[in-house]
Amino acid sequence: MTALSKEVIIPCSTWYEGHVTSSEAALVGEVVKVDSHVEQSPSQVLPKESCLIRVDEIIGSSPELQGATTAKLVANHIHDTYQQLEPDWGLYRHLRAGQKVLVLIHRYENDVAVGSDALLVLTEANRALPESLQRTHFDPVKFTDADLALWKAASPRQHEHLMGMVTYAREQQALGDVTTLEWLALAGVGLTLGLVVVWIVRKTVHPGN
């Protein structure tokens, strides 16, 4: 690692999925290497895995990520000692070097973290995901139907939560717009009535005018 390199270690909150609208940033990069092993003792089985990513782009604002050239995602999974560990356990260990990925970053107890569903492999079909986040800034009000279709194809689990947040935001926005229009209409009526009253008073005081 050179003097100008900066590696940030980001733990995985395996109990939380990591939704789009709860993210403060996202990183786009390329998988460099993955590692995994299982620590076993009479009292516990602890599967561990990590993924080193070369950072190409940061979307959003997160002080810890500023200037980062690589990011190491680390996940520690708690496993029941009385159950067989599935051969396909984990997520990062199934990635391959050279794959392009998008990682959603949220904050947990004042530290950056990544959710269990927050890493998406970028393909030809969903390569516009970073552009979607750049344009919307994770704000549910700004997501279009085209954005929702893109996220649905990329991650049905992410889409389900995002769709709910977008629907709620649109309903609140519509309610706000209606309220604003009603106030503008009332203001217009009030102004008209005021002008009529002034005209009547003027005619009463100056009948010849």
RORO-988489 format. One record per residue (C-alpha): chain; x, y, z; residue number from 1; residue in one letter. Coordinates in steps of 0.5 Angstrom, whole numbers, plus 500, padded with zeros to 3 digits. Layout:
BEGIN
+----+------+-------+-----+-----+----+
! ch ! east ! north !  up !   i ! aa !
+----+------+-------+-----+-----+----+
!  A !    X !     Y !   Z ! NUM !  A !
...
+----+------+-------+-----+-----+----+
This chain:
BEGIN
+----+------+-------+-----+-----+----+
! ch ! east ! north !  up !   i ! aa !
+----+------+-------+-----+-----+----+
!  A !  500 !   500 ! 500 !   1 !  M !
!  A !  503 !   507 ! 498 !   2 !  T !
!  A !  503 !   513 ! 502 !   3 !  A !
!  A !  497 !   516 ! 498 !   4 !  L !
!  A !  493 !   510 ! 499 !   5 !  S !
!  A !  488 !   510 ! 504 !   6 !  K !
!  A !  484 !   503 ! 507 !   7 !  E !
!  A !  477 !   504 ! 510 !   8 !  V !
!  A !  475 !   498 ! 514 !   9 !  I !
!  A !  467 !   497 ! 514 !  10 !  I !
!  A !  464 !   492 ! 518 !  11 !  P !
!  A !  457 !   489 ! 516 !  12 !  C !
!  A !  451 !   489 ! 521 !  13 !  S !
!  A !  449 !   482 ! 519 !  14 !  T !
!  A !  442 !   483 ! 523 !  15 !  W !
!  A !  440 !   489 ! 518 !  16 !  Y !
!  A !  439 !   489 ! 511 !  17 !  E !
!  A !  441 !   496 ! 509 !  18 !  G !
!  A !  436 !   500 ! 505 !  19 !  H !
!  A !  437 !   505 ! 500 !  20 !  V !
!  A !  434 !   511 ! 503 !  21 !  T !
!  A !  437 !   510 ! 510 !  22 !  S !
!  A !  444 !   510 ! 507 !  23 !  S !
!  A !  448 !   516 ! 507 !  24 !  E !
!  A !  453 !   514 ! 502 !  25 !  A !
!  A !  455 !   509 ! 497 !  26 !  A !
!  A !  461 !   506 ! 494 !  27 !  L !
!  A !  463 !   504 ! 487 !  28 !  V !
!  A !  469 !   499 ! 486 !  29 !  G !
!  A !  472 !   493 ! 484 !  30 !  E !
!  A !  473 !   487 ! 488 !  31 !  V !
!  A !  480 !   486 ! 489 !  32 !  V !
!  A !  480 !   479 ! 493 !  33 !  K !
!  A !  476 !   476 ! 498 !  34 !  V !
!  A !  477 !   471 ! 504 !  35 !  D !
!  A !  474 !   467 ! 509 !  36 !  S !
!  A !  475 !   462 ! 515 !  37 !  H !
!  A !  471 !   459 ! 520 !  38 !  V !
!  A !  473 !   459 ! 528 !  39 !  E !
!  A !  470 !   454 ! 532 !  40 !  Q !
!  A !  471 !   452 ! 539 !  41 !  S !
!  A !  466 !   448 ! 544 !  42 !  P !
!  A !  462 !   454 ! 545 !  43 !  S !
!  A !  461 !   457 ! 538 !  44 !  Q !
!  A !  462 !   457 ! 531 !  45 !  V !
!  A !  464 !   464 ! 528 !  46 !  L !
!  A !  464 !   464 ! 520 !  47 !  P !
!  A !  468 !   470 ! 518 !  48 !  K !
!  A !  469 !   473 ! 511 !  49 !  E !
!  A !  472 !   479 ! 508 !  50 !  S !
!  A !  472 !   483 ! 501 !  51 !  C !
!  A !  477 !   488 ! 499 !  52 !  L !
!  A !  474 !   493 ! 494 !  53 !  I !
!  A !  478 !   498 ! 490 !  54 !  R !
!  A !  474 !   504 ! 491 !  55 !  V !
!  A !  473 !   508 ! 484 !  56 !  D !
!  A !  467 !   513 ! 486 !  57 !  E !
!  A !  464 !   515 ! 492 !  58 !  I !
!  A !  457 !   517 ! 492 !  59 !  I !
!  A !  454 !   522 ! 498 !  60 !  G !
!  A !  458 !   524 ! 504 !  61 !  S !
!  A !  461 !   520 ! 509 !  62 !  S !
!  A !  467 !   523 ! 513 !  63 !  P !
!  A !  470 !   516 ! 514 !  64 !  E !
!  A !  470 !   515 ! 506 !  65 !  L !
!  A !  473 !   521 ! 504 !  66 !  Q !
!  A !  480 !   520 ! 500 !  67 !  G !
!  A !  479 !   512 ! 501 !  68 !  A !
!  A !  482 !   508 ! 495 !  69 !  T !
!  A !  480 !   501 ! 498 !  70 !  T !
!  A !  475 !   499 ! 503 !  71 !  A !
!  A !  475 !   492 ! 506 !  72 !  K !
!  A !  468 !   489 ! 508 !  73 !  L !
!  A !  468 !   485 ! 514 !  74 !  V !
!  A !  463 !   480 ! 516 !  75 !  A !
!  A !  462 !   476 ! 523 !  76 !  N !
!  A !  456 !   471 ! 522 !  77 !  H !
!  A !  454 !   468 ! 529 !  78 !  I !
!  A !  452 !   461 ! 528 !  79 !  H !
!  A !  448 !   456 ! 532 !  80 !  D !
!  A !  453 !   450 ! 534 !  81 !  T !
!  A !  448 !   445 ! 534 !  82 !  Y !
!  A !  446 !   446 ! 527 !  83 !  Q !
!  A !  450 !   444 ! 520 !  84 !  Q !
!  A !  454 !   450 ! 517 !  85 !  L !
!  A !  451 !   451 ! 510 !  86 !  E !
!  A !  456 !   450 ! 505 !  87 !  P !
!  A !  454 !   456 ! 501 !  88 !  D !
!  A !  454 !   461 ! 507 !  89 !  W !
!  A !  456 !   468 ! 507 !  90 !  G !
!  A !  456 !   473 ! 501 !  91 !  L !
!  A !  463 !   476 ! 500 !  92 !  Y !
!  A !  466 !   469 ! 499 !  93 !  R !
!  A !  462 !   468 ! 493 !  94 !  H !
!  A !  465 !   474 ! 490 !  95 !  L !
!  A !  470 !   474 ! 484 !  96 !  R !
!  A !  476 !   479 ! 483 !  97 !  A !
!  A !  474 !   484 ! 478 !  98 !  G !
!  A !  467 !   484 ! 479 !  99 !  Q !
!  A !  464 !   491 ! 479 ! 100 !  K !
!  A !  460 !   492 ! 486 ! 101 !  V !
!  A !  456 !   498 ! 489 ! 102 !  L !
!  A !  456 !   498 ! 496 ! 103 !  V !
!  A !  450 !   502 ! 500 ! 104 !  L !
!  A !  453 !   505 ! 507 ! 105 !  I !
!  A !  449 !   507 ! 513 ! 106 !  H !
!  A !  451 !   509 ! 520 ! 107 !  R !
!  A !  451 !   505 ! 526 ! 108 !  Y !
!  A !  453 !   507 ! 533 ! 109 !  E !
!  A !  456 !   513 ! 530 ! 110 !  N !
!  A !  460 !   509 ! 525 ! 111 !  D !
!  A !  460 !   507 ! 518 ! 112 !  V !
!  A !  457 !   500 ! 516 ! 113 !  A !
!  A !  454 !   496 ! 511 ! 114 !  V !
!  A !  448 !   492 ! 511 ! 115 !  G !
!  A !  447 !   484 ! 509 ! 116 !  S !
!  A !  443 !   486 ! 503 ! 117 !  D !
!  A !  447 !   492 ! 501 ! 118 !  A !
!  A !  452 !   490 ! 496 ! 119 !  L !
!  A !  450 !   489 ! 489 ! 120 !  L !
!  A !  454 !   486 ! 484 ! 121 !  V !
!  A !  454 !   491 ! 478 ! 122 !  L !
!  A !  452 !   488 ! 471 ! 123 !  T !
!  A !  450 !   490 ! 464 ! 124 !  E !
!  A !  443 !   490 ! 466 ! 125 !  A !
!  A !  443 !   495 ! 473 ! 126 !  N !
!  A !  450 !   499 ! 471 ! 127 !  R !
!  A !  445 !   505 ! 472 ! 128 !  A !
!  A !  444 !   504 ! 479 ! 129 !  L !
!  A !  450 !   509 ! 481 ! 130 !  P !
!  A !  447 !   514 ! 476 ! 131 !  E !
!  A !  440 !   513 ! 480 ! 132 !  S !
!  A !  443 !   515 ! 487 ! 133 !  L !
!  A !  447 !   521 ! 484 ! 134 !  Q !
!  A !  441 !   524 ! 482 ! 135 !  R !
!  A !  436 !   522 ! 487 ! 136 !  T !
!  A !  441 !   523 ! 493 ! 137 !  H !
!  A !  438 !   517 ! 497 ! 138 !  F !
!  A !  431 !   522 ! 497 ! 139 !  D !
!  A !  425 !   518 ! 496 ! 140 !  P !
!  A !  422 !   524 ! 493 ! 141 !  V !
!  A !  426 !   524 ! 487 ! 142 !  K !
!  A !  426 !   517 ! 485 ! 143 !  F !
!  A !  422 !   516 ! 479 ! 144 !  T !
!  A !  418 !   510 ! 476 ! 145 !  D !
!  A !  424 !   508 ! 472 ! 146 !  A !
!  A !  429 !   508 ! 478 ! 147 !  D !
!  A !  424 !   503 ! 481 ! 148 !  L !
!  A !  424 !   499 ! 475 ! 149 !  A !
!  A !  432 !   499 ! 475 ! 150 !  L !
!  A !  432 !   497 ! 483 ! 151 !  W !
!  A !  427 !   492 ! 482 ! 152 !  K !
!  A !  431 !   488 ! 477 ! 153 !  A !
!  A !  437 !   489 ! 481 ! 154 !  A !
!  A !  435 !   487 ! 488 ! 155 !  S !
!  A !  427 !   485 ! 489 ! 156 !  P !
!  A !  429 !   486 ! 497 ! 157 !  R !
!  A !  432 !   493 ! 496 ! 158 !  Q !
!  A !  426 !   495 ! 491 ! 159 !  H !
!  A !  420 !   492 ! 496 ! 160 !  E !
!  A !  423 !   497 ! 502 ! 161 !  H !
!  A !  424 !   503 ! 497 ! 162 !  L !
!  A !  418 !   502 ! 494 ! 163 !  M !
!  A !  414 !   503 ! 500 ! 164 !  G !
!  A !  418 !   509 ! 502 ! 165 !  M !
!  A !  417 !   512 ! 495 ! 166 !  V !
!  A !  410 !   511 ! 495 ! 167 !  T !
!  A !  409 !   514 ! 502 ! 168 !  Y !
!  A !  413 !   520 ! 500 ! 169 !  A !
!  A !  409 !   521 ! 494 ! 170 !  R !
!  A !  403 !   521 ! 498 ! 171 !  E !
!  A !  406 !   526 ! 503 ! 172 !  Q !
!  A !  408 !   531 ! 497 ! 173 !  Q !
!  A !  401 !   530 ! 494 ! 174 !  A !
!  A !  398 !   532 ! 500 ! 175 !  L !
!  A !  403 !   538 ! 501 ! 176 !  G !
!  A !  401 !   540 ! 494 ! 177 !  D !
!  A !  394 !   540 ! 495 ! 178 !  V !
!  A !  394 !   544 ! 502 ! 179 !  T !
!  A !  398 !   549 ! 498 ! 180 !  T !
!  A !  394 !   550 ! 492 ! 181 !  L !
!  A !  388 !   550 ! 497 ! 182 !  E !
!  A !  391 !   556 ! 501 ! 183 !  W !
!  A !  393 !   560 ! 495 ! 184 !  L !
!  A !  386 !   559 ! 493 ! 185 !  A !
!  A !  383 !   562 ! 499 ! 186 !  L !
!  A !  388 !   567 ! 499 ! 187 !  A !
!  A !  386 !   569 ! 492 ! 188 !  G !
!  A !  378 !   569 ! 494 ! 189 !  V !
!  A !  380 !   573 ! 500 ! 190 !  G !
!  A !  384 !   578 ! 496 ! 191 !  L !
!  A !  378 !   579 ! 491 ! 192 !  T !
!  A !  373 !   580 ! 497 ! 193 !  L !
!  A !  378 !   585 ! 500 ! 194 !  G !
!  A !  378 !   589 ! 493 ! 195 !  L !
!  A !  370 !   588 ! 492 ! 196 !  V !
!  A !  369 !   591 ! 499 ! 197 !  V !
!  A !  374 !   597 ! 498 ! 198 !  V !
!  A !  370 !   599 ! 491 ! 199 !  W !
!  A !  363 !   599 ! 495 ! 200 !  I !
!  A !  366 !   603 ! 500 ! 201 !  V !
!  A !  369 !   608 ! 495 ! 202 !  R !
!  A !  362 !   608 ! 491 ! 203 !  K !
!  A !  359 !   610 ! 498 ! 204 !  T !
!  A !  363 !   615 ! 500 ! 205 !  V !
!  A !  364 !   618 ! 493 ! 206 !  H !
!  A !  358 !   616 ! 489 ! 207 !  P !
!  A !  360 !   620 ! 483 ! 208 !  G !
!  A !  366 !   617 ! 482 ! 209 !  N !
+----+------+-------+-----+-----+----+
